[in-house]
Amino acid sequence: MLLPEFYKYTPYMSLRPSNPPLRAPESETGAAAPAKRYGIAIVGNDKIIDWLLPFLESYRDTNSSLPIYLIPYDDNVEMTRRAADVYGATYVDEEPVEIDKLSHELYPGFFNNNRRRLRKLQALALPLDEVAYVDVDVILFRDFTPIFGRLEAGKREFIVASPSFEYVYNDRRSNYAFLNDALLFNDGFWVTSNKYLKLSDFIETMKEDAEIFHDVRKRGQLFAQPLVNFVTHRRGIKIELLPNVVEKASHESFYKAPGVTFVDGKPVDYEGKEIYFAHWAGAVALPARGVFDPAWTQYSKAAWARFKK
């Protein structure tokens, strides 16, 4: 089973999108601004079909107005292609040549099933003005529309949901001033634009600073998460937490989060703030007895019924 990259939390459709594209606010002259292309990106294959289908069912239920792109993790994708067709996802056929080359250069001693975790970076090359990347061991509870259109140069260029205090860097980060006050985040969810962060930024940063990256990155089956953190920190990308961007939004998403309750079928955290999605980061088994697990089970049953029609 393909395991997600885990983190430590500390409390504190068969439908193709039929709605018109989301539009930016009207300009000061009153003329309609050009349509903005917003969408969701995920990575999957047949090995994790038990996670992929519930995710897609939750997407159909909550976000079918947004286009979704399915990036293949590898060539084991017979069921994955069918799932994309059933749920109206765009299957990304382009070979991620540059990403795979980068992954081999960064992690030459590891198996492909670890290095391919970097394929999530292909989300940055999609034909979108803003993209929300989401790990597939997730179910969505709320419409993502309020999350888009919030990016702003020099203020918020990369939105994340949850901090990750231990699963990014090792203690040598203190040797580098640019990491002193960096916001460390879980890379299972992020929103950005290729105006602010491109695939080429990862390639160029590693050409210049791979030695620093390997000095500070946390080991222990962590591959994409330290890299995404390092490149955004090294390039000075302005990172912001979701609750500081969307009113009433929670930064919570961890499947073991304490104090979660449901209001009108939607989860809220211990402060009553709205949880947008649940993430089984680090889970070694399918959901069974947690607070979010009944919702996951319901989506799973509905998804398999739809998939087998």
N, C-alpha and C positions, 0 to 999 in steps of 0.2 A: 504493500500500500504506500502510495506517495504521501509522505507526511508533510504537513505545513510547517513553516518556520515559526517556532513558538516564541512567546515572550512572557515576561512576568508582569502581571497587572498589580498595581498598588491602588487601593480605593482612594480617595480624597474627597410563446405564447404560442396550440399550433397557431400563433398570431404573429404577423409581422407588424411593426409599429404603424398604426393607421392615422395617428394624430399628426397635424402639421408640425414642422420643426419648431422648437422653442425659439423665441425671438428676443433679441436684446431690447432694452428700453428705448423708447423713441428719443431722438436727438433733441437738442434745444430748439431746433428750427421746426420741430413737429413732424419731420419726415421720418418714416420708419427706417430704423437701422437695419443693416443686412442681417439675414437669419444667421444665428449662431448654431454650430453643429456640436451638440452635446451627446455623450454616449458612455456606455459602460463596457469595460473590458475584463475578461476572465481568461484563465488558462486551464485546460483540462485534457484528459485522455480517458481511455476505457478502464484503466486501472482504478480510477477514482469515480467511476460512473455513479456509485452509490452516494457520492457527495454532489456531483454535477447535476443530477436530475432534480433533487430537492431545491438546489439553488435556482435552477431555471424555472421551476414551478413558482417559487416565491417571487422571482422577477416578473413572471406573467401576471401574478396577482397584484403587484404593487408598482411596477415600473414599465409596463408594456409600451408606454408612449415614447420611451427612450430606446434608441437602437442599441443592440448589444453585439459585441464582437467576441468570438471564441477563438483563442489562440491555441493551437495544438502543442501539447507538451512534448510529444514524440510522434512516431508513426502508428502507434497503437490506438487507432481512432475510428474504427468501424462504427461502433455504437455512438461515439461522440459526434460524428458527422450526422447521423440520424437524429440525435438530440438537437443539434443546431437547426436542422430542417423542421422538426416538430415545433420548436419554440421560436422560429423566425429569427434565429441568430445568424449573423454573418460569420461564416467560417473563414478564417484568415489563411489563405493558401500560400502566401509569400514565405519563402524560406528565410529564416532569421540568420542569414550568413554572418553578419557583423557581430550579432549577439553571441552566437555559438563560438566564433573565433575569440571574442573577448573572454568567454567563460573558460575556454581551454587555456588561454594565456594566464588567467588569474588562478585557476585551480587545476593545474596539469596532473596532479597525482590522484584525482578523484574520478569516480565513475560518472558517466553521462547523466544518470538519473539524479545526481546532485547538481551538476553544472547547469542542467536545463532549467533549474529554478530561475535563472536569469532571463528566461524567455518572457517573463512578465514585462520586461522593458520594451517589448514590441508594442505595448500599449501607446508608447510615445510616438510611434510612427503611423498611427491610424489617422484616417482623414477626418479628424475632429478638431474643433477649436478648443474644447476642454474634454478631458477624459477622466472618468472615475474608475480606477483599477480596484478590483475586489478579489480576494482569494476565494476559491470555490468551496472551501469548508465553512460556508456562511449561508444563512438565509436572511433575506431582506424583509423588513417589517414596515417600512415607510417609503413614500414617494421621494426619490432623490432630487426632484426638480428644484427644491429650495437650495440645494447645495451648489448648483451651477450658477454661473454669472457673478460669482463672488471674488474671483481672482483679481488682483490689482498689482501692477508693477511697483516694486519697492515696498510693498505693504504686506500682501499675502499672495504668494506665488505657488504655494504647495500646501494643500490642506490635508491633515491627517486626523484620525479619530482618537488614537490611544497612544500614550507615552510607553516607552519600553526602556526601563532603567538598567537592566543587566544584560540583555541579549543583543548588544550592538558592538560595544568596544571593551577592551581590557583596560587595566589600570594605567597603561602607558599613554592613554589619551591626554593625561595631565601634562605631558611633555610638549603638547602642541597648542598654542594659544587659540587657534581658530576653533578648537573643540571645547574650550573651557565652559562656555555658556550655551552650547548647542542643545537644542531640543531633540532628545533621542526618541524615536517613534517606532511603532510596529508598522511594517510595510505591507500588511495584509489589506490595507485600504489607504488610498491616497487619490487626491484630485489635483490635476495640474493642466498646464497647456504647453505645447511645444514652443510657444513664444518664450517660455521661461526655462524649460528643461527639455533637452533633446537627447536622442540616443548618442549623437556625436559628442555630447558633453561627457558622457561616461567613458567613451573611447579616449578622448583627449585628456581627461583627468587621470586616467590610469596610465597613459603614456608618461605623464609628468610626475605622478605621485603614487605609483603602485607600491613603492618601497614604504612610504608612510602608511598607506592603507594596510599592508600586511603587518606592519608593526603594531597597529592599534586594533585591528579587527578581532572580534570575539570568535574563538573557535568553538567547536562542538556542534557540527552539522548545521552551521549557519553560513549561508552563501549570499543570497540576494539582500537580506536585511542589512547587514553591515555595509554592503556596497551602496545601496540606495541612500542610506544615512550619510555615508562618507561623501559621496558626490554632491549631495545637496548642501552639506555643511561646508565642504571645500570651496564650492562655487558661490557661497553666500546667498543661496536661495532663501527667500523669506518664507518661513514655515509657520503655519498657524493651526491650532487645534480647532476641530469642528465646533465645539460649543462657543468659541469666540467668534464664529462666523455666522452660524445659524441660531437664531433665538430659540431658546428652550431645548436645544439639542444636547444630548449627553455625550461625553467622551467614552462612555461605557460600551463595550461590545463583547467582552470576554465571557465565554460560556459558563464559567464558574463564578461570575460576579455575585457578590452578596447584595441582599436588599432589593432584588428585582421583583416588581409586581406588574400585573397587567391591568390596563384601563381600557375598556372598550376593545379588548382584543389586541391591544398594542402594548409593548413593554415600556416601563419607565424605571429609572434607577432609584436609588434610595432617597434622592432629593426630589423625585417627581419629574425629572427631566426626561425627554423623549429619546429612547434608544432606537437608532435607525436600523441596526442589524446585529445579529448574534454571530460570533466567530468562535469556532471550536479549535482555536489555535493550540497546537500541541496535543490534541486528543489522539489517543492510540486505538480507540474503538468508536463505533458509530454511536450517536446519542441514544441514551436510554432513560436516565433518571434525573436529569437536571431541570432547572426551571424553564429553559427554552426547548427542552427535548420533545414535549408533546406537539409543539408547533412544527418542529422539524419532522417528526414522525408523520404528521398529517400531510405535510407537503411531499414527503417521500412516497406515501401511498398513492396520492393523487398523481404524482409524476409518473410512477411506474405504470399506473392504469392508462394514462394518456400515451406513454411511450409504446405500450404493447398493442394499442389499437391497430 
